[in-house]
């Protein structure tokens, strides 16, 4: 009976070792894939949304990898849209500043003439003030147009 018990124990230990080896070999592929998914998710969490995780199989882990990739696509598209909106805003501000600077410089010039030339006749002074008033009205119109244009562009960008 002693040898039979020892033999049974050895067979049980051998079966356990074989089971563990087979289990390790079978789960190694799944664990490697899980680590690949985790590394990809960490890369994206660090801000690299251009990185994609390989979708290798048709299982739950592949569904997770695909979902993470789609999330990265969405975030990347949102970042691109935000960058385009920022560029459009900066271009608009530059254009507005340029468009407003010209009539403003003209207004300042006419006011300087009126203020710094005491020998101007009343007719000339009146004419320069009239021109200044017209330029100021034109500037006001430009400002209103640019504000409306800016609102329309922002509305289009946000959609």
GUSEKOL-366380 format. One record per atom (N, C-alpha, C, O, CB): residue in three letters; x, y, z. Coordinates in steps of 0.001 Angstrom, whole numbers, padded with zeros to 6 digits, always signed. Atoms other than C-alpha are relative to their C-alpha. Glycine has a CB too. Layout:
BEGIN
ALAXYZ...
This chain:
BEGIN
UNK+000807-001180+000000UNK+000000+000000+000000UNK+000860+001258+000000UNK+000428+002290-000514UNK-000923-000010+001183UNK-000881-001152-000057UNK+002882+002356+000589UNK+000468+000442-001366UNK+000551+001637-001650UNK+001179-000302+000859UNK-000486-000336+001333UNK+004146+002157-002966UNK-001146+000555-000842UNK-000948+001481-001629UNK+000630-001238-000682UNK+001159-000491+000755UNK+000642+002637-004400UNK-000329+001435+000402UNK-000641+002253-000464UNK-001226-000913+000228UNK+000282-001360-000480UNK+000091+005750-002262UNK+001062+000953-000548UNK+000750+002048-001015UNK-000032+000051+001567UNK-001088-000837+000527UNK+003485+007109-003272UNK-000177+000215-001500UNK+000029+001321-002000UNK+001380-000647+000289UNK+000212-000099+001437UNK+002719+006375-006920UNK-001152+000950-000307UNK-001065+001757-001233UNK-000275-001386-000599UNK+001158-000896+000192UNK-000664+008129-006648UNK+000416+001443+000273UNK+000033+002352-000464UNK-001186-000410+000936UNK-000459-001358-000326UNK+000987+011138-004999UNK+000889+000535-001120UNK+000735+001686-001528UNK+000768+000013+001352UNK-000885-000413+001096UNK+003668+011287-007710UNK-000828+000307-001241UNK-000579+001302-001920UNK+001053-001100-000309UNK+000865-000246+001169UNK+000995+010998-010422UNK-000816+001280+000168UNK-000997+002038-000784UNK-000946-001193-000226UNK+000759-001240-000256UNK-001068+013749-008788UNK+000912+001212-000174UNK+000518+002203-000791UNK-000619-000010+001435UNK-000955-001113+000140UNK+002014+016001-008563UNK+000358+000185-001472UNK+000411+001318-001950UNK+001288-000256+000845UNK-000321-000058+001417UNK+002935+015173-012166UNK-001175+000596-000785UNK-000967+001439-001657UNK+000353-001407-000531UNK+001197-000531+000661UNK-000646+015879-013317UNK-000152+001493+000301UNK-000525+002274-000575UNK-001266-000775+000455UNK+000074-001413-000379UNK-000584+019169-011409UNK+001033+000814-000758UNK+000736+001908-001237UNK+000202+000169+001510UNK-001060-000704+000738UNK+002722+020161-013015UNK-000392+000124-001471UNK-000242+001194-002060UNK+001364-000744+000138UNK+000430-000050+001406UNK+001400+019253-016490UNK-001151+000984-000170UNK-001171+001759-001127UNK-000423-001404-000494UNK+001116-000938+000050UNK-001825+021149-015787UNK+000504+001441+000041UNK+000069+002272-000756UNK-000971-000259+001163UNK-000531-001364-000130UNK+000121+024255-014695UNK+000756+000426-001255UNK+000641+001573-001687UNK+000922+000099+001221UNK-000739-000321+001223UNK+002388+024086-017761UNK-000959+000286-001153UNK-000785+001266-001878UNK+000949-001152-000374UNK+000994-000209+001062UNK-000562+023742-020145UNK-000764+001304+000257UNK-000975+002093-000664UNK-000990-001208-000081UNK+000710-001237-000365UNK-002442+026503-018291UNK+000865+001222-000318UNK+000384+002200-000890UNK-000382-000009+001509UNK-000917-001113+000273UNK+000617+028773-018509UNK+000137+000227-001499UNK+000080+001367-001960UNK+001382-000270+000624UNK-000149-000138+001453UNK+001085+028066-022227UNK-001265+000566-000648UNK-001190+001392-001558UNK+000341-001354-000625UNK+001253-000478+000586UNK-002585+028660-022987UNK-000315+001453+000389UNK-000866+002198-000421UNK-001148-000907+000430UNK+000317-001367-000448UNK-002883+031876-020958UNK+001086+001007-000343UNK+000861+002214-000253UNK-000231+000012+001490UNK-001100-000913+000327UNK+000480+033314-022021UNK-000393+000946-001138UNK-000115+002143-001071UNK+001263-000797-000386UNK+000414-000813+001142UNK-000961+034549-025328UNK-001016+001061+000432UNK-000911+002223+000039UNK-000596-000893-001107UNK+001023-000934-000480UNK-003965+036147-023621UNK+000635+001064+000890UNK+000313+002246+000771UNK-001111-000753+000770UNK-000652-000961-000899UNK-001790+037765-020952UNK+000877+000977-000787UNK+000915+002168-000477UNK+000850-000740+001056UNK-000829-000883+000834UNK+000619+039121-023591UNK-000882+001021-000716UNK-000523+002194-000823UNK+000820-000825-001034UNK+000926-000909+000672UNK-002338+040602-025466UNK-000566+001030+000979UNK-000695+002207+000644UNK-001142-000790-000653UNK+000486-000934-001026UNK-003722+042119-022262UNK+001072+001039+000321UNK+000754+002215+000497UNK-000410-000763+001288UNK-001094-000945-000278UNK-000301+043690-021585UNK+000163+000984-001162UNK+000437+002164-000948UNK+001332-000761+000248UNK-000070-000872+001174UNK-000238+045055-025143UNK-001098+001059+000065UNK-000847+002235-000199UNK-000125-000827-001302UNK+001126-000937-000136UNK-003666+046638-024594UNK+000295+001007+001104UNK+000064+002204+000929UNK-001322-000761+000301UNK-000313-000889-001116UNK-002557+048067-021254UNK+001089+001008-000374UNK+000981+002189-000042UNK+000438-000816+001217UNK-001072-000915+000424UNK+000635+049538-022732UNK-000544+001044-000979UNK-000199+002223-000893UNK+001168-000791-000655UNK+000600-000949+000944UNK-001362+051090-025587UNK-000868+001024+000699UNK-000833+002210+000370UNK-000821-000736-001037UNK+000859-000921-000753UNK-003868+052577-023168UNK+000849+001005+000784UNK+000494+002181+000870UNK-000926-000784+000963UNK-000888-000899-000743UNK-001026+054029-021076UNK+000646+001023-000936UNK+000794+002191-000576UNK+001088-000807+000738UNK-000572-000924+000986UNK+000573+055539-024186UNK-001006+001092-000352UNK-000654+002268-000440UNK+000430-000760-001275UNK+001042-000982+000320UNK-002722+057215-025056UNK-000292+000896+001196UNK-000546+002090+001036UNK-001285-000707-000451UNK+000240-000799-001210UNK-003218+058335-021459UNK+001084+001053+000183UNK+000846+002094+000796UNK-000065-000905+001240UNK-001093-000967-000070UNK+000155+060086-021741UNK-000100+001059-001092UNK+000748+001948-001170UNK+001333-000716-000101UNK+000240-001057+000973UNK-001216+062115-024651UNK+000291-000359-001441UNK+000070+000473-002321UNK+000797+001162+000355UNK-000280+000402+001379UNK-000164+060165-027755UNK-001231-000680-000579UNK-001371-001902-000524UNK+001237-000944-000071UNK+001253+000538+000524UNK-003549+059775-029420UNK+000146-000529-001421UNK-000829-000996-002009UNK-001075+001063+000038UNK-000219+000587+001322UNK-001971+058728-032723UNK+000311-001495+000113UNK+000249-002219-000880UNK+001146+000730-000729UNK-000311+001410-000227UNK-001016+055365-031183UNK-001281-000835-000102UNK-002338-000423+000374UNK+000675-000198+001387UNK+001139+000908+000092UNK-003331+052456-031996UNK+000404-001381+000529UNK+001548-001810+000382UNK-000512-000097-001469UNK-000201+001348-000535UNK-003672+049060-030329UNK-000430-000998-001073UNK-001496-000858-001671UNK-000807-000218+001338UNK+000354+001033+000975UNK-003621+046026-032612UNK-001236-000763+000472UNK-001309-001197+001622UNK+001185-000975-000223UNK+001177+000818-000289UNK-006992+044290-032743UNK+000258-001339-000681UNK+000090-001471-001894UNK-001360+000685-000509UNK-000493+001267+000557UNK-005831+040695-033195UNK-001053-001092-000101UNK-001039-001882-001045UNK+001130-000499+000829UNK+000905+001148-000094UNK-008682+038404-032259UNK-001445+000493-000034UNK-001712+001676-000247UNK+000271-000822+001298UNK+001423-000343-000076UNK-012455+038320-032004UNK-000523-000422+001371UNK-001361-001315+001501UNK-000818-000690-001152UNK+000407+000333-001359UNK-012852+038249-028256UNK-000261+001284+000778UNK-000256+002376+000211UNK+001077-000862+000707UNK+000313-001154-000843UNK-013649+040548-025349UNK+001155+000992+000050UNK+000936+002203+000051UNK-000349-000458+001409UNK-001156-000890-000071UNK-010108+041920-025187UNK+000152+000802-001290UNK+000543+001969-001261UNK+001276-000802+000276UNK-000043-000720+001280UNK-010223+042813-028884UNK-001063+001084-000038UNK-000842+002154-000605UNK-000194-000970-001179UNK+001049-001030-000083UNK-013493+044656-028236UNK+000474+001182+000827UNK+000207+002336+000491UNK-001293-000583+000607UNK-000549-001074-000835UNK-011768+046616-025494UNK+001032+000803-000797UNK+001012+002034-000782UNK+000644-000580+001293UNK-001027-000678+000809UNK-008806+047393-027797UNK-000652+000878-001062UNK-000230+002015-001270UNK+000942-001033-000668UNK+000695-000770+001026UNK-011175+048525-030557UNK-000681+001228+000599UNK-000653+002307+000008UNK-001029-000877-000715UNK+000653-001144-000663UNK-013117+050733-028132UNK+001016+001071+000382UNK+000748+002263+000238UNK-000760-000467+001256UNK-001051-000965-000358UNK-009898+052350-026910UNK+000479+000725-001256UNK+000697+001936-001223UNK+001197-000713+000708UNK-000419-000628+001258UNK-008835+052980-030525UNK-001033+001006-000496UNK-000678+002094-000949UNK+000241-001067-001071UNK+001056-000934+000427UNK-012202+054556-031361UNK-000032+001233+000899UNK-000261+002344+000419UNK-001378-000698+000012UNK-000058-001133-000919UNK-011952+056736-028253UNK+001160+000921-000380UNK+001012+002143-000382UNK+000151-000489+001463UNK-001158-000799+000407UNK-008479+057865-029362UNK-000296+000753-001292UNK+000112+001905-001442UNK+001241-000895-000179UNK+000389-000680+001244UNK-009871+058661-032834UNK-000867+001221+000302UNK-000675+002292-000272UNK-000758-000972-000938UNK+000905-001096-000365UNK-012592+060800-031263UNK+000764+001143+000663UNK+000554+002311+000334UNK-001108-000508+000939UNK-000780-001037-000689UNK-010167+062642-028982UNK+000907+000715-000988UNK+001041+001938-000936UNK+000837-000610+001149UNK-000884-000605+000990UNK-007752+063211-031860UNK-000773+000938-000921UNK-000290+002020-001253UNK+000705-001085-000820UNK+000839-000853+000849UNK-010564+064593-034044UNK-000411+001262+000748UNK-000438+002349+000170UNK-001251-000768-000474UNK+000372-001171-000799UNK-011668+066884-031213UNK+001177+000957+000152UNK+001008+002174+000080UNK-000506-000434+001381UNK-001189-000852-000112UNK-008115+068142-030738UNK+000261+000736-001312UNK+000622+001913-001300UNK+001233-000839+000394UNK-000195-000612+001311UNK-007836+068807-034490UNK-001004+001129-000212UNK-000653+002207-000693UNK-000132-001054-001118UNK+001040-001017+000153UNK-011140+070689-034487UNK+000306+001217+000890UNK+000113+002362+000483UNK-001393-000593+000351UNK-000358-001089-000920UNK-009997+072724-031461UNK+001165+000819-000566UNK+001169+002046-000474UNK+000371-000566+001399UNK-001148-000700+000587UNK-006710+073567-033192UNK-000444+000857-001188UNK+000013+001989-001342UNK+001085-001011-000446UNK+000516-000766+001127UNK-008560+074650-036346UNK-000778+001220+000477UNK-000666+002297-000110UNK-000887-000880-000877UNK+000760-001124-000549UNK-010881+076832-034265UNK+000949+001072+000530UNK+000710+002264+000338UNK-000949-000480+001121UNK-000982-000951-000524UNK-007879+078436-032548UNK+000687+000752-001136UNK+000891+001963-001046UNK+001046-000727+000862UNK-000635-000634+001159UNK-006199+079108-035913UNK-000951+000983-000671UNK-000545+002075-001066UNK+000460-001063-001011UNK+000996-000887+000601UNK-009413+080589-037314UNK-000186+001251+000853UNK-000282+002363+000334UNK-001344-000733-000173UNK+000152-001146-000907UNK-009800+082790-034246UNK+001184+000948-000127UNK+000999+002163-000205UNK-000139-000477+001459UNK-001189-000842+000113UNK-006204+084035-034508UNK+000040+000738-001337UNK+000416+001908-001397UNK+001262-000844+000166UNK+000037-000639+001320UNK-006590+084720-038234UNK-001042+001116-000021UNK-000806+002187-000580UNK-000308-001041-001101UNK+001056-001006-000050UNK-009829+086582-037598UNK+000456+001227+000785UNK+000213+002359+000366UNK-001271-000588+000625UNK-000482-001126-000810UNK-008241+088717-034880UNK+001023+000824-000782UNK+001002+002054-000741UNK+000623-000509+001322UNK-000994-000703+000814UNK-005333+089557-037186UNK-000670+000826-001090UNK-000307+001981-001315UNK+000982-000997-000626UNK+000708-000722+001062UNK-007697+090503-040017UNK-000779+001190+000545UNK-000772+002269-000049UNK-000946-000940-000734UNK+000764-001094-000606UNK-009907+092590-037741UNK+000926+001141+000393UNK+000632+002306+000129UNK-000782-000497+001230UNK-000947-001041-000420UNK-006917+094435-036299UNK+000500+000784-001207UNK+000602+002010-001158UNK+001190-000620+000761UNK-000479-000680+001205UNK-005626+095190-039796UNK-001092+000880-000602UNK-000840+002029-000964UNK+000482-001024-001037UNK+001099-000758+000602UNK-009030+096284-041104UNK-000380+001231+000819UNK-000791+002247+000258UNK-001213-000893-000164UNK+000388-001133-000850UNK-009663+098564-038127UNK+001114+001037+000122UNK+000842+002212+000366UNK-000389-000496+001386UNK-001130-000911-000170UNK-006190+100092-038000UNK-000005+001124-001035UNK+000319+002262-000696UNK+001306-000771-000086UNK-000043-000992+001071UNK-006509+101920-041353UNK-000967+001161+000254UNK-000530+002312+000240UNK-000325-000661-001334UNK+000876-001154-000255UNK-009646+103984-040613UNK+000332+000709+001318UNK+000158+001923+001426UNK-001457-000451+000016UNK-000358-000623-001269UNK-008490+104580-037044UNK+001185+000946-000186UNK+001199+002042+000374UNK+000330-001072+001054UNK-001160-000865+000287UNK-005162+105974-038295UNK-000452+001268-000728UNK+000042+002361-000452UNK+001058-000763-000853UNK+000533-001150+000733UNK-007081+108234-040679UNK-000722+000960+000951UNK-000533+002173+000864UNK-000960-000469-001116UNK+000727-000836-000979UNK-009339+109505-037858UNK+000998+000753+000866UNK+000854+001958+001076UNK-000945-000868+000894UNK-001018-000642-000854UNK-006315+110202-035635UNK+000716+001105-000768UNK+001003+002168-000217UNK+001030-001045+000513UNK-000675-001017+000824UNK-004636+112066-038514UNK-000826+001272-000145UNK-000296+002374-000003UNK+000305-000563-001380UNK+000860-001182+000151UNK-007620+114375-039091UNK-000166+000742+001319UNK-000197+001972+001336UNK-001373-000405-000542UNK+000116-000664-001301UNK-008007+115051-035370UNK+001286+000751+000325UNK+001239+001849+000879UNK-000318-001027+001111UNK-001283-000700-000200UNK-004298+115922-035182UNK+000051+001300-000787UNK+000523+002321-000288UNK+001173-000900-000411UNK+000000-001215+000821UNK-004739+118390-038030UNK-000851+001077+000661UNK-000429+002228+000775UNK-000524-000299-001426UNK+000916-000971-000616UNK-007698+120061-036322UNK+000604+000552+001291UNK+000508+001751+001555UNK-001379-000653+000286UNK-000543-000428-001286UNK-005928+120174-032936UNK+001319+000769-000109UNK+001579+001656+000703UNK+000199-001195+000876UNK-001357-000550+000047UNK-002435+121173-034059UNK+000193+001100-001028UNK+001306+001597-001200UNK+000964-001090-000279UNK-000114-001094+000980UNK-003172+123745-036737UNK-000984+001102+000383UNK-002121+001117-000089UNK-000275-000511-001464UNK+000917-001051-000458UNK-004634+126817-035043UNK-000400+000982-001094UNK-001398+001688-000948UNK+000627+000757+001132UNK+000319-000970+001054UNK-004595+128828-038282UNK-000983-000543-001040UNK-001170+000081-002084UNK+001271+000433-000693UNK+001008+000528+000920UNK-007224+126595-039973UNK-001237+000886+000026UNK-001651+001383+001073UNK-000372-001458+000364UNK+001252-000769+000050UNK-010285+128432-041171UNK-001122-000866+000562UNK-000994-002087+000649UNK-000330+000462-001467UNK+001150+000748-000517UNK-013644+127454-039717UNK-000540-000960-001042UNK-001007-002048-000705UNK-001105+000955+000448UNK+000484+000855+001066UNK-014605+126038-043099UNK+000867-001260-000086UNK+000340-002367-000193UNK-000006+000757-001346UNK-000906+001154+000055UNK-011488+123791-043195UNK-000182-000889+001243UNK-000243-002115+001153UNK+001477+000475-000111UNK+000189+000748-001248UNK-011942+122817-039551UNK-001308-000811-000054UNK-001347-001975+000344UNK-000012+000972+001219UNK+001287+000666+000125UNK-015584+121970-040223UNK+000086-001175-000990UNK-000484-002240-000755UNK-001075+001005-000450UNK-000160+001056+001002UNK-014620+119953-043318UNK+000778-001198+000586UNK+000396-002350+000383UNK+000730+000557-001252UNK-000782+001075-000616UNK-011970+117966-041391UNK-000807-000741+001076UNK-000705-001962+001189UNK+001289+000570+000612UNK+000845+000637-001004UNK-014402+117299-038542UNK-001078-000862-000657UNK-001417-001932-000150UNK-000646+001059+000901UNK+000996+000783+000743UNK-017014+116123-041073UNK+000629-001303-000510UNK+000036-002377-000398UNK-000575+000828-001190UNK-000708+001196+000502UNK-014465+113738-042646UNK+000285-000952+001164UNK+000126-002167+001042UNK+001338+000399-000721UNK-000287+000823-001183UNK-013469+112537-039169UNK-001256-000726+000460UNK-001210-001908+000802UNK+000561+000867+001146UNK+001259+000614-000412UNK-017112+111915-038290UNK-000382-001130-000957UNK-000818-002189-000507UNK-001123+001057+000059UNK+000323+001033+000993UNK-017662+109958-041554UNK+000902-001224+000176UNK+000442-002364+000110UNK+000143+000564-001433UNK-000930+001121-000212UNK-014539+107869-040943UNK-000350-000758+001288UNK-000257-001984+001330UNK+001466+000513+000062UNK+000386+000647-001255UNK-015668+107182-037370UNK-001238-000865-000209UNK-001318-001970+000328UNK-000261+001053+001100UNK+001198+000790+000296UNK-019068+106017-038646UNK+000363-001249-000818UNK-000180-002331-000593UNK-001038+000860-000765UNK-000449+001138+000799UNK-017330+103801-041212UNK+000707-001022+000891UNK+000536-002230+000726UNK+000940+000469-001136UNK-000686+000885-000940UNK-015138+102400-038429UNK-001018-000754+000857UNK-000868-001951+001101UNK+000968+000804+000897UNK+001047+000639-000791UNK-018230+101712-036331UNK-000683-001108-000811UNK-000955-002187-000287UNK-001039+001045+000468UNK+000632+000997+000875UNK-019815+099876-039282UNK+000920-001214-000168UNK+000463-002356-000116UNK-000334+000622-001387UNK-000960+001101+000139UNK-016638+097813-039791UNK+000037-000862+001261UNK+000068-002091+001186UNK+001405+000549-000302UNK-000023+000739-001266UNK-016580+096867-036116UNK-001235-000886+000118UNK-001131-002061+000470UNK+000078+000973+001199UNK+001240+000779-000077UNK-020226+095769-036216UNK+000006-001182-000974UNK-000446-002276-000635UNK-001204+000899-000285UNK-000082+001089+000981UNK-019619+093729-039396UNK+000937-001103+000487UNK+000627-002288+000362UNK+000480+000537-001362UNK-000963+000992-000479UNK-016579+092027-037877UNK-000540-000775+001203UNK-000290-001973+001338UNK+001319+000681+000369UNK+000586+000700-001153UNK-018435+091228-034663UNK-000999-001039-000497UNK-001013-002171-000014UNK-000693+001006+000976UNK+000986+000941+000547UNK-021253+089631-036669UNK+000695-001149-000720UNK+000292-002303-000574UNK-000964+000721-000962UNK-000758+001034+000703UNK-018755+087752-038873UNK+000629-000963+000997UNK+000609-002178+000798UNK+001085+000632-000893UNK-000628+000821-001032UNK-016940+086519-035772UNK-001021-000938+000643UNK-000737-002117+000854UNK+000654+000890+001070UNK+001055+000835-000584UNK-020184+085261-034239UNK-000383-001130-000949UNK-000546-002275-000527UNK-001239+000851+000337UNK+000379+001018+000990UNK-021089+083441-037472UNK+001084-001067-000136UNK+000774-002254-000225UNK-000267+000654-001366UNK-001086+000972+000132UNK-017649+081814-037756UNK+000069-000900+001226UNK+000249-002112+001099UNK+001342+000714-000207UNK-000019+000819-001209UNK-017702+080674-034151UNK-001162-000983+000012UNK-001009-002130+000434UNK-000047+000886+001244UNK+001175+000874+000038UNK-021191+079264-034637UNK+000248-001188-000922UNK-000105-002321-000594UNK-001245+000783-000464UNK-000295+001076+000945UNK-020020+077272-037693UNK+001047-000953+000551UNK+000939-002163+000348UNK+000471+000575-001327UNK-001068+000830-000545UNK-016901+076001-035909UNK-000553-000919+001079UNK-000169-002086+001158UNK+001135+000873+000567UNK+000510+000770-001125UNK-018857+074827-032880UNK-000978-001089-000412UNK-001353-001919+000416UNK-000661+000915+000977UNK+000974+001012+000417UNK-021220+072710-034937UNK+000677-001235-000528UNK+000004-002187-000923UNK-000930+000557-001051
